Amino acid sequence: CTSDGAFYGANLFRSNDGGGTWSYVGQVTQSAVVGTTITVLPPGNMVTWDEASTVDVVLSHGTLESRPAGDVLNHFNAILIGTEIVQFKQATLIAANTYRLSGLLRGRLGTEHEVGRHSANEPVFMLHSLQSVSFPASDWHMDKLYRIGPSTLPLVNEKYRNYTVNLDGIGARPYSVCHVNGFRDGTGSLTVSWVRRARMNGDWKPYTDVPLGESMEAYQMEVVAADGSAKRTITVNEPKAVYSASEQVADFGGLQVAVRVRIYQMSEVYGRGVVKEEVV
């Protein structure tokens, strides 16, 4: 923002030679709503509304507003707190630039595995106020040097800042599967089944499945030993896998009453998706 409080946009550049030369990546035209938490968001209900948990946030830019439940269910008030995406109904102003968020939907957009990992002083970003920039998979998992500054000023201006960023491609990571079930037949063989989820366009539509979002359907199921190591990995191209009686005997010395499994949907671009671990 300038001294008059207006935001005129920011330019993003990238260097592949340590800052010797810069290439233009894109421009941010919308001012973001950003801040930090000043209390710890506790673990909470991920199935329905979490009416018990609250979190206090102080904003450095922007404001928040309360919304009715219908608006929240239609994708309003989505906020990234640390690494969990949360939606909220109530944003109560409790001090200057400070809000208490309540009436929460937790673990949104495949972030349910982040629900219990919060601390104080986490970054906060309103998602509707962010603009995305696409990067090729060849840029993932490598340090890249970026420079960002006011769009009204040249690249060499002192107000530009350099940042080294390691992109992890999480936007392409498959969500965890859900509804894991196990069935044993008369021989003791165990069939494990599950339901996949979709990262995009996954709203419930009658008489059709959600889109795959991958070039092919594939999963890996690990059979887990007592020490947490993988005894066996089974790869399948449908949402079920058979752990045969003979495999159980080979792995554990006998048939198993309960088996701990880890299931991953696979992506040709990203690799393993978010794990779903269950005992069946």
C-alpha positions, 0 to 999 in steps of 0.5 A: 500500500502507498502512503494514501492507503491505496493498493496499485498492484504488485509485480512478480519476477523470477531469476534463474541465475541468482539475480543476474537477470529477471523474467516477469511472472505476473501481477497481483492487482487485488490487496490481500486480507492477511494477518496472524493468529494470537490464540491457538486454534484447537482441534475440532469437529471435521464432520459438521459445524465446529461451534466449540472452537474459536481463534483470535486473529489480528490483521495487518491488512483488510477486514473480516465480516460475518456471513450466514451459514448459507453463504459459508456453505456456498464458499464464502469466508474461506481462510488459510490458518497456518496450513489448514483451510477454515471457513467461519460464520462469525467474525467478531471485532474484539479490538483494533484490527482483531477478530474472534472467528467462530462457527467454523467448518474445519479441514476444508479442501483436503486439509483435514490432516492439518486440524490438530497442528496449530500454534500461536502466531500462525499466518492468516490469509483470506483465500478470496483475496489471493491470486494464484500463479501457475508454475510447471512441475519442473519448478517443484522442490527446488529453491527459486529466487523471486522479486516482488514490488509495487507495479508502479515502480521499476524492478530496480527500485529499493522497495522491491524485495527478494524471496527464495521460495521452494514450491512443493506442488501441494495444489496437485496432491490428491486428497486422502480417500475416505470411507475405508471398509474391510471384509474378510472371506471364508479363507481369511483374505481381507478386501479393503475398499474406500471412496476417492475424492476430487480436488476440483469440481467435486460437488455432489451431482446426481447420477454421476461420480466426481471427476478423477482429476488425474491421467489415470486411476491408481492407488497404493495400500501399505500394510503396516507393522507394529513398529510403523514400518510398511510390511507390504505395498499393494498397487491397484487401479480401482478403489479396493485391494485384496490382502490375501490369507497367504500374504498375511501368513508370509508377513506376520506368520498367521492370519490377522484379526486386525490390519493397519493400512495406509492408503494413498491415491496416486498422481502421475504428476505429484506422486502419493496423495495425502495418506488415509490410515485405518485399522480394518 
